[in-house]
């Protein structure tokens, strides 16, 4: 695994030398020698990668190589960046550069020569210490046992599977139009056990004439798979004949049998789409046959044919406890005093929470504790549960679980290994923002994107691959069809932490004392203070991340920060921090490698002009807590920026030139008080724009400025003053990809002339002061899923939702509609509505019964004491909402 990660790093360095060759004029010979040495290293790493080595000598060499690669990337990037900064300076800087060019070339030549010497030395060491021979002679570790007997039925310790088995059997015997059933899930979920139960189910044996079970695993031999299937269909006497058949004969025989009979074939533990493509030519076009694939990879069935994708549920808490009891608690102890049994049950249930409903994890834990059924032993295991479940223990059960989960990781490509390891930054139960995660990946060069590609689009493809492989848990949001948050199964997170520790991937610090670390990534969880000099030992650290679970928490005081010492930082994430004197140190300008900088919520009143040195930034979040902060006009040179969030309140003297930022994908808090609308004209890659219009600027001017942003997905407009009329701003919304629209604009009238994009899924109207009911117009937009009418967006008394309106609406919110009294909803309106929030609409008299029937979530907030009494349990209208869970009814201050 380490070798594959390192090969990824070597390739990045090779690309840097190749793409930036013009920058190395005068040191071409040294660069060519370094590329030759890298080629030798790459060859070695490929050999090492082919073996899952366990030799300490090999590991030591890999660590040395890793440090060389990191140092080489830092040295070469520093040279290129300093050269570019000098070229962008004035006449004085140009004269100084001419005087320094020869000494600088001499210095970089010496540094590159030193790198080559280090590479030559490690190669010599590998030869003299026999490392290459070790790699060549080393056998692969013992594979997991072949599972030739998995078709047999086992009834012991089958708990909580009934519902999943019945679903699977239904797919196999009832869904005749879909011959392929794919069962996917994380390793250890019990996919094979479920398949085995369905395979022997009475309904299945009655439905199918022929049954076959084959296990593929990681190495697929098509001929052997076909032989095994045909042997299952034929008699024992024909076995030798089948073993002599060539592939063409096997395919013909199997196709004929599948064409003339009802057959079920279970292909268990298949890993790759290519393997399925090899096997499937035996299946004829006419139906009657059925195939069940079990895999951790949802992509294994490909995209050419339709298939049923069945994802079994994990065990419930009670089923986990039942299974655990059967394994861990001897029957002879059932008569022991209840007090002891109760205490041990409490410990057992606590430990089971770490298993997350995974049957294999429950079995492993039960096996551990069954060895010593004593309270003292259980207490000791309870304190160290994670290392027992996923660690380096040598006993069979632990080792099996570790290897089962590790296989999912080992099968990842190099770039996805880095993506997965990056998740080790986040503490348990932390809600991971996928958007930020993508920019972390991009800042460290893990995401590869071109000038025409969106980082979010590329990142979505990466996270989707991890989701498909059951490495992370995430779902696309219905309104944007993007991934927004992700998490990991507890056991997968333990695996992630274990692999990150093996790789020295990062240093994690809580509020405890820091330890010495050579890692190039640093993360601090929930710190109240951060002493940079003391806590960060390695001056070559590439990322410094502070994570705080809640943005309203107290500030973290950052002290003794010398960015001069940390000059190779790529990622700097400092939310809710404060510096001495509330000033961001001017030494921030020394971080010329920086790609990601977030100061979200930081207590800062001063931003230095040295920020302008950060030419490589792709992500910049300046949404600080300081009021009316002055932002120096230095952002114009940050041409690589993809994400920019400005302070909400900037000093009136702040005047920013942003016209060169043509790669921006997300621009937040753009205000015409501090920026020019014309600067938006070239930002054709924008996906998200939040803009505040001040002064005499018309919506026509805005429309002309952003009309080229054809990829726009989210648009948020605040206009101080009243809009002149819908005709003048109708063209503003001619964005075919627009999904979310927020309007904080005084527009007293909506008319049919106003055509929101048909793609719109979320609409927020605020301070619009609409005098007429907006529902007859809004309900015609068939894709709307979320609608928010807030803060006097509607000033009328009566609202009517007609039959057939809002066919896709799922969530509806009303807030501070002071004059609203009556709401009529005709039968057949909003058929999919499941969430309703009404807040501070104190003149509203009733909620229509037709709305309440379909709801799954209901919230009343600040609606007055009488309203609260009516709808709470025991109130006059409680019977109308008692079927809804949850119902939230509250007042301010309660």
Residue pairs with C-beta under 8 A, 6 or more apart in sequence:
1 52
1 409
1 410
1 417
1 499
1 502
1 503
2 59
2 62
2 66
2 502
2 503
3 45
3 48
3 49
3 53
3 62
4 49
4 414
4 417
5 414
5 417
5 418
5 503
6 45
6 62
6 65
6 66
6 69
7 42
7 45
7 46
7 49
7 414
8 414
8 415
8 417
8 418
9 66
9 69
9 70
9 73
10 38
10 41
10 42
10 45
10 69
11 42
12 73
12 445
13 38
13 69
13 72
13 73
13 76
14 35
14 38
14 42
16 73
16 76
16 77
17 24
17 31
17 34
17 35
17 38
17 76
18 35
20 76
20 80
21 28
21 31
23 79
23 80
23 83
24 31
24 108
26 105
26 109
27 105
27 108
27 109
27 112
30 108
30 109
30 112
30 113
30 116
31 112
33 112
33 113
33 116
34 72
34 112
34 115
34 116
34 119
37 115
37 116
37 119
37 120
37 123
38 119
40 119
40 123
41 65
41 119
41 123
44 123
44 126
44 132
45 65
47 132
47 135
47 136
48 58
48 62
48 135
51 135
51 138
51 140
52 140
52 141
52 410
53 59
53 134
53 135
53 138
54 138
54 141
55 131
55 134
55 135
55 138
57 129
57 130
57 131
57 134
58 131
58 134
58 135
61 122
61 125
61 126
61 131
63 504
64 122
65 119
65 122
68 115
68 118
68 119
68 122
70 520
70 540
70 542
71 115
71 540
72 115
74 540
74 568
74 593
75 108
75 111
75 112
75 115
76 112
77 568
77 593
78 567
78 568
78 592
78 593
79 104
79 108
79 111
81 592
81 593
81 615
81 616
82 104
82 592
83 104
84 615
85 592
85 613
85 615
86 93
86 94
86 96
86 97
87 94
87 97
88 615
88 637
89 97
125 131
126 132
144 217
144 400
144 403
144 404
146 215
146 217
147 192
147 215
147 217
147 268
147 269
148 215
150 192
150 196
150 213
150 215
150 268
151 196
151 199
151 213
151 266
152 196
153 196
153 197
153 199
153 200
154 193
154 196
157 323
157 326
157 327
157 363
158 193
158 197
159 315
159 319
159 322
159 323
159 326
160 315
160 316
160 319
160 320
160 322
160 323
160 359
161 190
161 193
161 194
161 197
163 313
164 194
164 312
164 313
165 194
165 197
165 198
165 201
167 310
168 181
168 183
168 194
168 195
168 198
168 292
168 310
168 312
169 198
169 201
169 203
169 204
171 178
171 181
171 308
171 310
172 181
172 198
172 204
172 207
172 264
172 290
172 292
173 203
173 204
173 207
175 181
175 308
176 287
177 287
178 306
178 307
178 308
179 283
179 287
179 289
179 290
179 291
180 290
180 291
180 293
180 301
180 305
180 306
180 307
180 308
181 290
181 291
181 292
181 293
181 307
181 308
181 310
182 293
182 295
182 298
182 300
182 301
182 307
182 308
182 309
182 310
183 191
183 194
183 195
183 292
183 293
183 294
183 295
183 310
183 311
183 312
184 191
184 294
184 295
184 296
184 297
184 298
184 300
184 309
184 310
184 311
184 470
185 191
185 296
185 311
185 312
185 470
186 296
186 358
186 408
186 470
186 489
186 492
187 296
187 360
187 404
187 405
187 407
187 408
187 470
188 358
188 359
188 360
188 361
188 401
188 404
188 405
188 491
189 312
189 314
189 358
189 359
189 360
190 312
190 359
190 360
191 268
191 294
191 295
191 312
192 268
192 269
192 294
193 359
194 312
195 266
195 268
195 292
195 294
198 204
198 292
199 211
199 213
199 264
199 266
204 211
204 264
205 211
207 262
207 264
208 262
208 263
208 264
208 290
209 261
209 262
209 263
210 232
210 233
210 257
210 261
210 262
210 263
210 264
211 232
211 263
211 264
211 265
212 228
212 229
212 232
212 233
212 263
212 264
212 265
212 266
213 232
213 265
213 266
213 268
214 225
214 228
214 229
214 232
214 265
214 266
214 267
214 268
215 268
215 269
216 225
216 267
216 268
216 269
216 270
216 271
216 275
216 279
217 269
217 271
218 271
218 407
218 411
220 270
220 271
220 272
220 274
220 275
220 278
220 279
222 247
222 278
222 279
223 247
223 250
225 267
225 279
226 247
226 250
226 251
226 254
226 279
226 282
227 242
227 243
227 245
227 250
229 254
229 265
229 282
230 242
230 245
230 250
230 253
230 254
230 257
231 238
231 239
231 242
233 254
233 257
233 263
234 242
242 250
245 253
250 282
251 281
251 282
254 282
255 282
255 283
255 284
257 263
258 282
258 283
258 284
258 288
258 289
259 284
259 286
259 288
261 288
261 289
262 288
262 289
262 290
263 288
263 289
263 290
264 289
264 290
264 291
264 292
265 289
265 290
265 291
265 292
266 291
266 292
266 294
267 276
267 279
267 291
267 292
267 293
267 294
268 294
269 294
269 295
270 276
270 293
270 294
270 295
270 300
271 295
271 296
271 297
271 300
271 411
272 297
272 300
273 297
273 299
273 300
273 301
273 302
275 300
276 293
276 300
276 301
276 302
277 302
283 289
283 291
293 300
293 301
296 408
296 469
296 470
297 468
297 469
297 470
298 309
298 467
298 468
298 469
298 470
299 465
299 468
301 307
301 309
313 357
314 356
314 357
314 358
315 323
315 357
315 358
315 359
315 362
316 357
317 349
317 352
317 357
319 357
320 352
320 355
320 357
320 362
321 345
321 348
321 349
321 352
323 359
323 362
323 363
323 366
324 348
324 352
324 362
324 365
324 366
325 348
326 366
327 362
327 363
327 366
327 367
327 370
328 348
328 365
328 366
328 367
328 368
328 369
328 370
328 373
329 344
329 370
329 373
330 370
330 373
333 341
333 373
340 375
343 375
344 375
344 378
347 375
347 378
347 379
347 382
348 369
348 378
350 382
351 365
351 369
351 378
351 381
351 382
351 385
352 362
352 365
353 490
354 361
354 365
354 385
354 386
354 389
354 490
354 491
355 361
355 362
355 365
355 389
355 490
355 491
356 489
356 490
356 491
358 489
358 491
360 401
360 404
361 389
361 401
361 491
363 397
364 389
364 397
364 398
364 400
364 401
365 385
365 388
365 389
367 397
368 381
368 388
368 397
368 398
369 377
369 378
369 381
371 377
372 378
381 388
386 494
387 393
388 398
389 398
389 401
389 491
389 494
390 401
390 402
390 405
390 491
390 494
390 495
390 498
391 398
391 402
391 498
392 402
393 399
393 402
401 491
402 495
405 491
405 492
405 495
406 495
406 499
408 469
408 470
408 471
408 492
409 417
409 420
409 471
409 495
409 499
411 469
412 420
412 469
412 471
415 446
415 447
415 448
415 462
416 462
416 465
416 466
418 441
418 444
418 446
419 441
419 446
419 462
419 463
419 466
420 466
420 471
420 472
420 496
420 499
421 496
421 499
421 500
421 503
421 505
422 437
422 440
422 441
422 444
422 446
423 432
423 437
423 472
423 488
423 493
423 496
424 496
424 497
424 499
424 500
424 505
424 506
424 508
425 440
425 506
425 508
425 521
425 523
425 545
425 547
426 432
426 547
427 525
427 526
427 547
427 549
428 490
428 493
429 487
430 547
430 549
431 485
431 487
432 485
432 486
432 487
433 484
433 485
434 459
434 463
434 474
434 482
434 483
434 484
434 485
434 486
435 456
435 484
436 573
436 598
437 459
437 463
437 486
438 447
438 455
438 456
438 458
438 459
438 462
438 463
439 455
439 596
439 618
439 619
439 642
439 643
440 543
440 545
440 571
440 573
440 596
441 447
441 459
441 462
442 449
442 455
442 459
442 595
442 596
442 618
442 619
442 642
443 543
443 570
443 571
443 595
443 596
443 618
443 619
444 542
444 543
444 570
444 571
444 595
447 455
447 458
447 459
447 462
448 458
449 455
449 458
451 663
452 685
454 665
454 685
454 687
454 711
455 618
455 642
455 665
456 482
456 665
456 687
460 482
460 483
463 472
463 474
463 483
463 486
464 483
466 472
467 473
467 474
467 483
467 486
471 488
471 492
472 486
472 487
472 488
472 492
473 486
473 487
473 488
473 489
474 483
474 485
474 486
474 487
475 483
476 482
476 483
477 483
477 484
478 761
478 785
478 810
479 739
479 740
479 761
479 762
479 785
479 786
480 713
480 714
480 739
480 740
480 761
480 762
481 739
488 496
499 505
500 506
504 517
504 518
504 519
505 519
505 521
506 519
506 521
506 522
506 523
506 543
507 514
507 515
507 517
507 519
507 521
507 522
507 523
508 523
508 525
509 522
509 523
509 524
509 525
509 527
509 535
510 524
510 525
510 526
510 527
511 526
511 527
511 528
514 534
514 535
514 537
516 537
517 537
517 538
518 537
518 538
519 538
519 541
520 538
520 540
520 541
520 542
520 543
521 541
521 542
521 543
521 545
522 535
522 536
522 538
522 541
522 543
522 544
522 545
523 543
523 545
523 546
523 547
524 530
524 535
524 545
524 546
524 547
525 547
526 547
526 548
526 549
526 553
527 546
527 556
528 554
528 556
528 557
529 556
529 557
529 558
529 559
530 546
530 556
530 557
530 558
530 559
530 577
531 559
531 560
532 544
532 558
532 559
532 560
532 561
532 562
532 566
533 560
533 561
533 562
533 565
534 560
536 544
536 566
539 565
539 566
539 567
540 568
541 566
541 568
541 569
542 568
542 569
542 570
542 571
543 569
543 570
543 571
543 572
543 573
544 566
544 569
544 571
544 572
544 573
544 574
545 571
545 573
546 556
546 573
546 574
546 575
546 576
546 577
547 573
548 556
548 575
548 576
551 575
551 576
551 600
551 601
553 576
554 576
555 576
555 577
555 578
555 602
555 603
556 574
556 576
556 577
556 578
557 577
557 578
558 574
558 577
558 578
558 579
559 580
561 579
561 585
561 587
562 585
562 587
563 569
563 585
563 587
563 588
563 590
563 591
564 587
564 590
566 591
567 590
567 591
567 592
567 593
568 593
569 591
569 593
569 594
570 593
570 594
570 595
570 596
571 594
571 595
571 596
572 591
572 594
572 596
572 597
572 598
573 596
573 598
574 598
574 599
574 602
575 598
575 599
575 600
575 601
575 602
576 600
576 601
576 602
576 603
577 599
577 602
577 603
578 602
578 603
578 604
579 585
579 604
581 606
582 603
582 604
582 605
582 606
582 626
583 604
583 605
583 606
583 608
584 599
584 602
584 604
584 606
584 607
584 608
585 608
586 608
586 610
587 610
588 597
588 608
588 610
588 611
588 614
589 608
589 610
589 611
589 612
589 613
589 614
590 610
590 613
591 613
591 614
592 613
592 614
592 615
592 616
593 616
594 614
594 616
594 617
595 616
595 617
595 618
595 619
595 640
596 617
596 618
596 619
597 614
597 617
597 619
597 620
597 621
598 619
598 620
598 621
599 621
599 622
599 623
599 624
600 621
600 623
600 624
600 645
601 623
601 624
601 625
602 624
602 625
603 624
603 625
603 626
604 624
604 625
604 626
604 629
605 626
605 629
606 626
606 629
606 630
607 622
607 629
607 630
607 631
607 632
608 632
609 632
609 634
611 632
611 634
611 635
612 632
612 634
612 635
612 637
612 638
614 620
614 638
615 637
615 638
615 639
615 640
616 640
617 638
617 640
617 641
618 640
618 641
618 642
618 643
619 641
619 642
619 643
620 635
620 638
620 641
620 643
620 644
620 645
621 643
621 645
622 631
622 645
622 646
622 647
623 645
623 646
623 647
623 648
623 668
623 669
624 647
626 647
627 649
628 649
628 650
628 651
628 652
629 647
629 649
629 650
629 651
629 654
630 650
630 651
630 653
630 654
631 646
631 647
631 650
631 651
631 654
631 656
631 674
633 654
633 655
633 656
633 657
635 641
635 644
635 656
635 657
635 658
635 661
636 656
636 657
636 658
636 659
636 660
636 661
637 660
638 661
639 660
639 661
639 662
639 663
640 663
641 661
641 663
641 664
642 663
642 664
642 665
642 666
643 664
643 665
643 666
644 658
644 661
644 664
644 666
644 667
644 668
645 666
645 668
645 669
646 656
646 668
646 669
646 670
646 671
646 674
647 669
648 669
650 671
650 673
650 674
652 673
652 674
654 674
655 674
655 675
656 674
656 675
657 676
657 679
658 670
658 675
658 676
658 679
658 680
659 676
659 678
659 679
659 681
659 682
661 679
661 683
662 682
662 683
662 684
662 685
663 685
664 683
664 685
664 686
665 685
665 686
665 687
665 688
666 686
666 687
666 688
667 683
667 686
667 688
667 689
667 690
667 691
668 688
668 690
669 690
669 692
670 680
670 689
670 690
670 691
670 692
671 691
671 692
671 694
672 691
672 692
672 693
672 694
672 695
672 697
673 692
673 694
673 695
677 697
677 701
677 702
677 705
678 705
680 686
680 689
680 705
680 706
680 709
681 704
681 705
681 708
682 708
683 706
683 708
683 709
684 708
684 709
684 710
684 711
685 709
685 711
686 706
686 709
686 711
686 712
687 711
687 712
687 713
687 714
688 712
688 713
688 714
688 715
689 706
689 709
689 712
689 714
689 715
689 716
690 714
690 716
690 742
691 702
691 716
691 717
691 718
692 718
692 719
692 720
693 699
693 702
693 717
693 718
693 719
693 720
694 720
698 724
698 728
699 719
699 723
699 724
699 728
699 729
699 732
700 728
700 729
702 717
702 729
702 732
703 729
703 731
703 732
706 712
707 731
707 734
709 735
710 735
710 736
710 737
711 737
712 735
712 737
712 738
713 737
713 738
713 739
713 740
714 738
714 739
714 740
714 741
715 733
715 735
715 738
715 740
715 741
715 742
716 740
716 741
716 742
716 744
717 742
717 743
717 744
717 745
718 744
718 745
719 744
719 745
719 746
721 746
722 746
722 747
722 748
723 729
723 745
723 746
723 747
725 749
726 747
726 749
726 750
726 751
726 753
726 754
727 753
730 753
730 754
730 755
733 741
733 754
733 755
733 756
733 757
734 757
735 757
736 757
736 759
737 757
737 759
738 757
738 759
738 760
739 759
739 760
739 761
739 762
740 760
740 761
740 762
740 763
740 764
741 756
741 757
741 760
741 762
741 763
741 764
742 763
742 764
742 766
743 764
743 765
743 766
743 768
744 766
744 767
744 768
745 767
745 768
746 767
746 768
746 769
747 768
747 769
747 770
748 768
748 769
748 770
748 771
749 770
749 771
749 772
750 770
750 772
750 774
750 777
750 778
751 777
752 777
754 777
756 763
756 781
758 781
758 782
758 783
759 783
760 781
760 783
760 784
761 783
761 784
761 785
761 786
761 808
762 784
762 785
762 786
762 787
763 778
763 781
763 784
763 786
763 787
763 788
764 787
764 788
764 790
765 774
765 788
765 789
765 790
765 793
765 794
766 788
766 790
766 791
766 793
767 791
767 792
767 793
768 792
768 793
768 794
769 792
769 793
769 795
770 793
770 794
770 795
770 796
771 795
771 796
772 796
773 794
773 796
773 798
773 799
773 800
774 789
774 793
774 794
775 799
775 800
775 801
775 802
775 805
776 800
776 802
778 784
778 787
778 806
779 801
779 802
779 805
779 806
779 829
780 805
782 807
782 808
783 808
784 806
784 808
784 809
785 808
785 809
785 810
785 811
786 809
786 810
786 811
786 812
786 813
787 806
787 809
787 811
787 812
787 813
788 813
788 815
789 813
789 814
789 815
789 817
790 813
790 814
790 815
790 816
791 815
791 816
792 816
792 817
792 818
793 817
794 817
794 819
794 820
795 817
795 818
795 819
796 819
796 820
797 819
797 820
797 821
797 822
798 821
798 822
798 823
798 824
799 820
799 822
799 823
799 824
800 823
800 824
800 825
800 826
801 823
801 824
801 825
801 826
801 829
801 830
802 826
802 829
803 826
803 827
803 828
803 829
804 828
804 829
805 829
805 830
806 829
806 830
806 833
807 831
807 832
808 832
809 830
809 832
809 833
810 832
810 833
810 834
810 835
811 833
811 834
811 835
811 836
811 837
812 830
812 833
812 835
812 836
812 837
813 836
813 837
813 838
813 839
814 820
814 837
814 838
814 839
814 841
815 837
815 838
815 839
815 840
815 841
816 839
816 840
816 841
817 841
817 844
818 841
818 842
818 843
819 843
820 841
820 843
820 844
821 843
821 844
821 845
822 844
822 845
822 846
823 844
823 846
823 847
823 848
824 848
825 848
825 850
825 851
826 850
827 850
829 850
830 851
830 854
831 854
832 854
833 851
833 854
833 855
834 854
834 855
834 856
834 857
835 855
835 856
835 857
835 858
836 847
836 851
836 855
836 857
836 858
836 859
837 858
837 859
837 861
838 844
838 847
838 859
838 860
838 861
838 863
839 859
839 860
839 861
839 862
839 863
840 861
840 862
840 863
841 863
842 862
842 863
842 864
842 867
844 863
847 880
849 880
852 858
852 880
852 881
852 884
855 881
855 884
856 884
856 885
857 884
857 886
857 887
858 881
858 884
858 886
858 887
858 888
859 887
859 888
859 889
860 867
860 868
860 871
860 888
860 889
860 890
861 888
861 889
861 890
861 891
862 890
862 891
862 892
863 889
863 891
864 891
865 891
868 889
868 890
868 891
869 875
870 876
870 877
870 878
871 877
871 878
871 880
871 881
871 887
871 889
872 878
872 889
873 882
881 887
